[in-house]
Amino acid sequence: MTQWIDVRSDTVTHPTPAMRAAMANAPVGDDVYGDDPTVAALEQRAAEVLGKDAALFVPTGTFGNQLALFTHCDQGDEVIAGEDSHIVWHEVGAASVIAGVNLRPIPAPRGVLAPDEIRRRIRPAGDIHLPHTRLLCLENAYSGGQVVSVADSAAAWDVAQEAGLKVHLDGARLFNAAAALDVPARDIARFADSVMFCLSKGLAAPVGSMLVGEAGFIEIARKKRKLMGGGLRQAGVLAAPGLIALNEMSQRLGEDHANARLLAQHLGDIRGIEINEEALDINMVWFRLTAPVDVDALMAGLLARGIKANPPEQGLMRLVTHWQVGKTEVARIADAFEALLAA
Ligand SMILES: *Cc1c(COP(=O)(O)O)cnc(C)c1O
C-alpha cells in the first residue's frame, strides 16, 4: 500500500499502534447502563484534566457542540458566536434544527470576540419582541489556525458573567491551543461553563469527542445525548484510544506545531508562495499562490508524489501537520511544491 502523506487535515490521523492494542484489550460494558469502565475512566479523566465536575463521551465534535447548545438553551433563545466559527459555518445549520436557537454571528478577527462586540449584541430584558440572549460560544484554537490568548478568553467570560450568559467553548483543538500558549488546558477551560474537545483530530483517536462541564449540566446532557441517538453501548473500544489521546498525544502537539513552522519556512522560500505568518500558531500552514497556477495540474502533481492536500479556496491553501507528518515528510512536501511551481 502506498504510504500517503496526508495533509488535508488532522482528522485523517490513524490510531497509533498503542491505540490499536488498547482497543483490542479494553474492558467494556453497556455504557447506556453506565456499565462501561473504560468510558467511565475517560470521562473522569477528561473532567480532571479540564478542572470541571464531569464529562460525557460523544461521537463527534459537532455532536458535542450541538448537545451543548441543546442543553444550555431553550427553543428560541439566542446564541452569540464568531461569524467564521465552526458552529456558524460548518455544522449544517444544526443549531436551528436540534436546539432550535437563533445564532447571532459577530466579527471575530483571529478568533477573538471583543467585549464591546459581544456587549452590543446582548438583547435587553423586558421587551416582548426580543429573543433571550442565553449563550456565548467561543472557539479556541480558532479554525483559522490562530490561538486566542488567556486574557482575551477571560475578557469575553467577564462580559458573559455581567450579563448572566452561559459560555460554551468549542475547543475542538483545545490541546493545540494549550500547547501554543504553553498553559495547561484547564487554564483556558476556566473561562467556559462547558467545553467540547475532539479526540479524533491531532490527538489521533479514531472516533470521539468530549463534552465537559458542571455535574448538573452533564446529567441533563447525558439524557439529551440519548435523545439525539448518541447512547453508545460497548464504547470502551473507542474510549481506550481516547485515553491515550488525552494522556499521551496531547503532550506531543508542540512537535506538530514546530513541523508546521518548518514547512512554512521551506514553502516561504519558494517563488509563488506567500505564507500567512499571522496564522501559524498551531499545526496549520496557510498560504497564497501568488503566480497564476494550473490548480488541477498542481493537485495531480502532488498526488503523483504521494501527497494528499485540499485544493486552494479563493487562492488560499491550508496544509495540516500531525503525528504522521514528520521532518522527512515536510521536506518531501516542500520539494514537491518547489518542483511543481517551477514547472
Ligand atoms: C472539527 C471541528 C469541529 C467538529 O468536529 P467533528 O468531529 O468533525 O464533528 C468543531 N469545531 C471546530 C473548531 C472544529 O475544527
The ligand as an SDF file (V2000), in Angstrom:
LIG
                    3D

 15 15  0  0  0  0  0  0  0  0999 V2000
  -13.5380   19.7450   13.5810 C   0  0  0  0  0  0  0  0  0  0  0  0
  -14.1850   20.8040   14.3540 C   0  0  0  0  0  0  0  0  0  0  0  0
  -15.4340   20.5920   14.9630 C   0  0  0  0  0  0  0  0  0  0  0  0
  -16.3090   19.3700   14.7430 C   0  0  0  0  0  0  0  0  0  0  0  0
  -15.7380   18.1530   14.8370 O   0  0  0  0  0  0  0  0  0  0  0  0
  -16.3460   16.9020   14.0320 P   0  0  0  0  0  0  0  0  0  0  0  0
  -15.8410   15.7690   14.8630 O   0  0  0  0  0  0  0  0  0  0  0  0
  -15.7410   16.9650   12.6740 O   0  0  0  0  0  0  0  0  0  0  0  0
  -17.8210   16.9840   14.0280 O   0  0  0  0  0  0  0  0  0  0  0  0
  -15.9610   21.6230   15.7120 C   0  0  0  0  0  0  0  0  0  0  0  0
  -15.3090   22.7790   15.8650 N   0  0  0  0  0  0  0  0  0  0  0  0
  -14.1160   23.0220   15.2970 C   0  0  0  0  0  0  0  0  0  0  0  0
  -13.4390   24.3330   15.5310 C   0  0  0  0  0  0  0  0  0  0  0  0
  -13.5130   22.0410   14.5200 C   0  0  0  0  0  0  0  0  0  0  0  0
  -12.3300   22.2980   13.9500 O   0  0  0  0  0  0  0  0  0  0  0  0
  1  2  1  0
  2  3  1  0
  2 14  2  0
  3  4  1  0
  3 10  2  0
  4  5  1  0
  5  6  1  0
  6  7  2  0
  6  8  1  0
  6  9  1  0
 10 11  1  0
 11 12  2  0
 12 13  1  0
 12 14  1  0
 14 15  1  0
M  END
$$$$
